[in-house]
Amino acid sequence: MSIDSILIIGGGLAGFTVAQNLRTRGYTGQLSIIDPEGIPYDRPPLSKGYLLGDKDALGIELAPAAWFAEHEVTLVSSTVRELLIEPLGVELSDGSQLLADRLVLATGGTARPLPVDGGDLDTVLVLRNRDDADALRAKLRPGVRLAIIGAGLIGAEVASSALHFGAQVTLIDPVDPPLVPAVGEELAKRLHEMHTQAGITLINGAPNRISRTVDGHLVELQDGSSVECDEVLVGIGIIPNAELAQAAGLANENGVLVDESQKTSHPFIYAVGDVARVKTSDGTLLRRAEHWEHAMNTGATAAAALLGQELPVHGASWFWSDRHGTHVEGTGDMNAPGKTILRSIEGQPMAAFRVDDSGAMQGAAAIDGGLTIRAARRIIDKGIVVDPEQLADPGIPLKKLAR
């Protein structure tokens, strides 16, 4: 059966990548992206360059309007009310219907609400889309007291950015230090200490209640202490937007279940990005990933699968983050069984490598070490076993060990 039309529901990086790859791979049929926000844009700058004003709305677009016209990709500025199974398509918020031979769900996720009394106050801020970033920026000014609940990647990045506005930042998290599964304990400690060095107040605790006050907000913690602040931002992860898929009867378990080709339990519907969760051919449920590169990889895989082409092979996972003028990257699995080998300079850990009992590298993370992570990723992908003493030696460029 020929595929004459494809609808992509969601205009984030994953959805855009599907469209981009379909055209690059030679697809000439009708192609549409449905998203109420219009032209797809990049999300990582929302907590950094866009929030700071270094980039405007045009500066974070994944492609200019001319690209969509040139490649005949129709942008439908609407929300989807319902997935239609027979005939296949969608019902939009205005009641109109669009039909297609294939659907791709790229609906992403919604900021996870704080499950405490007051966590759903309309004055509690989150950061998930451009409007959220605009609302947060409007609140940031010299002297404003900002409490951030959640010290993961988003919370840490916003904390760092908020200082540029002269805000007084308090960062609250029950885990000390955060990010150990992503970068290892040693680098996680160093990264978390950067907040204190920058003048941010760190609180190791969990909120119990948020309430409005005359001056702003009061965050009450489980240990009985409290934080007075003007604004509260919650950054504790996301919930996959799987409601459309669930209502249509697609298999779901903390995300829309897909196979290795990103196909859902419906043979003509695919899912990509944050909303998708892979169930392998042997029944293993993989963890749902939320990284930028994962969105690109799943989009490329779905495009190839839709066209019946060979699926691309992706290397070890990779992520990055920025805080306080430093850049951190990680690849692979720093939480894998084994031991951690550190590279340090003047007593400060700069890179961490996770190796298993055979000596094979499973994960790596580095601060201001992009070339190191690039080489580490090559080592992981090729299964190269590196001498531990050489791994720990900062005088040996890792790229020499990746050959």
Summary of the structure (lengths in Angstrom):
residues: 403
radius of gyration: 22.4
end to end distance: 45.5
largest distance: 65.3
contacts: 1370
relative contact order: 0.12
helix: 28%
strand: 31%
